[in-house]
């Protein structure tokens, strides 16, 4: 057999000397690049009688390890075994470690120890590395003890290996201890500890070590900076990251691809796309990590079109990997780019990539988001191994596109093939929550119980949401009581629902139970509680919540500030409402609108106008709701010209098209100021068909002004609209009752009965000494009724002397006049006022809330009471606040 060219030097020397032979073989051994060449040299070594040489055996063991042939390394070692040469033992341990055979390497170390052979400093780095790789902490500590016992505590390489080992064990204290005890350190020592901190999420410690490293005067390398960039990005330390980038440029390692990739990743975490793009454009060498970082980075920041474009640029000169392809497909789904999505799908198939389950799931999701459900179904059908994500992606695709029947059918098929997971149920429950479909929601609830997911918190919260959106308060409370655990979302859902369904008793009870369980309210909880305080006008509890807001640091939250303004305005404290507004550093259009609305409720039209003008000067653009609030304020202050002027400004200055609510406000503005004919003319000239709200606003003013002609025409209009709003039927009935047309009253009430509509009973409430007392019209069952009745009769006698005459038109029943007077005395606001007078200190103000509009007679009576009793009485009805004092009302009888 003729030797290969790299062995040809042996043919040129007939009788080589022993020294020359050894030298030539060593050179030939070093130049061998693969297993066949190495075996040829190995044969020459054997035929030359050098196979038992320690030098040649050690180098053969190492060389076989380099060409990934550890079996031959072991064979060489065993051919000279037994041996007491530590160099050979070190060689085989190192060879096995180099090839990932860590357990076998440790086996040789154990065998070496059993043979009483003394390891040296070169033994331990490989042994420690093997312990680290198989995560054997116990053995690692034993090896550490062995090294220390032999006096190697100051060895640099052993110290570096120990730092790396303890970092892998997440034992950073021991890693730091080894580092601190080292008398000599190199860049590997620092890099190992910095990398260890980063690998385990100790970002601050990593940066701290980096700064100490810089103070030593040593120059960091690529390994140092890749860890530091990761730490900066994870900590969102923008200034630090930019400074590190400057150091990288200064020491000249910016061209390294690993550093470039680290910079890209960091800048994407900082959401600094310009800097990331600049780094990318400067990179002379780009690898798959570079492109993936760019594509995924843009996608994660919502720049899906840019992400897709990067992929298209990438395939012009670089072969993408599976991550690049699937990231681009996902971006196509987010941007709705079906055309490019199909192109990338074809590219995926044409490039020979295996479309695994994950890729199929992403494709299904992309096609579903792009609206091509047939393609989504086709990918689903061809997916060989379907997991729960596969099914959920298809179900979500159908339901999000409105194909609920197909989505449910897919769910039924899923149940036959595999067990649904919690994501499946959350997905379906969220859909039926949005649809407020209680029947389907209950069906999914049954499946939740059947498959044993009722104990999962996320499922329980989803069920709460379904029952809340469907208005099933009883079922919601049952689900809540059955839940084994609650989080802040659970509590917030119940609290918000209790507000929505006006069940404040349950809401406050939940807040107390929540505190008892030790769970502190968050911003969402506060936003749920404040409307309850507004609804009941419980100022004391509102102030307590305000105190908690300051204590918790929520005062800078704009939505919470807005809710506080509304709460104080509805609790009769315009002063506190203004204080909250002034305290807020940041204000949005909702903030200004809440203030304008508050001024309107108190009849402060001029202040509302000033607030609107200040809002414009501050640069906040008013929206349609702000105009409604302002015109409402004008309506309750008799500011007709200003209201009409701003109605015109909506379109001319802000290009806002008036909606039905704005027209209704203008009708109310005109009618409330006595311009009834003009209001009727305005309705008839509208560019859209008027609804019951407009005619209702006019009819209410007709009743107050006693204009029976217009009132009768408007009543017919309202009845013709056949509205399902109880309030309008009641208003028409009251008009006919005022006119004494009892037959028509009966007809209207029968019509209400046929439609299943019920008149909301009048109720009023007052808070006294931390307790809320509720009174209903004609109620005789409350405590102190007899005393309240006696006080009201006494006040009527005193008022009569002052000139009071009962306005019997507000007693809307076909009965005798004396009975009508008794009915007026039984109105809920009078009962609440009398109760308050009996149970509060003389001279103290009263705050009374009413769910309906204050009747004209009660309005007159309250003015007399304030004059006789020398009390200030603040009444909030369905429309606004009335501040009664010294026989007058702040509304100027304009309500």
Helices and strands as residue ranges (DSSP letters): G 5-10, H 18-31, H 35-47, H 54-66, H 70-79, H 86-98, H 102-114, H 121-133, H 137-149, H 156-168, H 172-181, H 187-199, H 203-215, H 222-235, H 238-251, H 257-269, H 273-282, H 288-300, H 304-317, H 322-335, H 338-350, H 357-369, H 373-382, H 388-400, H 404-417, H 422-435, H 438-450, H 457-469, H 473-482, H 488-500, H 504-516, H 523-536, H 539-552, H 558-570, H 574-583, H 589-601, H 605-617, H 624-635, H 640-654, H 660-672, H 676-684, H 692-705, H 708-721, H 726-738, H 742-755, E 763-768, E 771-776, H 785-801, G 808-810, H 817-825, H 828-839, E 846-850, H 856-869, E 873-876, E 881-885, E 888-889
